[in-house]
């Protein structure tokens, strides 16, 4: 059995991303699906405002 080939790493958590897996390419960065929500919260934190 062949080990999965690491192709790149998530720029947010540093986790390995294997050939055939999925990632988000955002602003030149590679973000794994597990990190998308945390990345978006951090990236758009300044856009958060109270509803009035």
C-alpha positions in Angstrom: 0.0 0.0 0.0 1.3 3.5 -0.9 1.5 6.3 1.6 -0.4 9.5 0.5 1.9 12.1 -1.0 2.1 15.4 0.8 1.7 18.1 -1.7 1.6 21.3 0.5 0.7 22.5 3.9 -2.0 24.7 5.3 -0.7 28.2 5.8 -3.0 28.6 8.8 -2.4 25.5 10.9 0.6 23.9 9.2 -1.3 20.6 8.5 -0.3 18.4 5.6 -2.4 18.4 2.5 -2.2 15.3 0.4 -2.5 14.7 -3.3 -6.2 14.6 -4.2 -7.4 16.5 -1.1 -9.0 19.9 -1.2 -7.9 23.3 0.0 -9.0 26.9 -0.4 -6.6 29.2 -2.3 -7.2 32.6 -0.7 -5.0 35.7 -1.1 -2.1 33.5 -2.3 -2.4 31.2 0.8 -3.4 27.6 1.0 -6.1 27.1 3.7 -7.4 23.6 4.6 -11.2 23.2 5.0 -10.9 22.7 8.8 -9.3 26.2 9.1 -11.6 28.2 6.8 -13.9 29.5 9.6 -11.1 30.5 11.9 -9.2 32.1 9.0 -12.3 34.1 7.9 -13.0 35.3 11.4 -9.5 36.5 11.7 -9.4 38.0 8.2 -12.7 39.9 8.5 -12.6 40.8 12.2 -12.5 44.5 11.4 -15.7 44.2 9.4 -17.7 43.0 12.5 -20.1 45.5 13.8 -23.1 45.6 16.1 -26.5 45.6 14.5 -28.6 48.6 15.5 
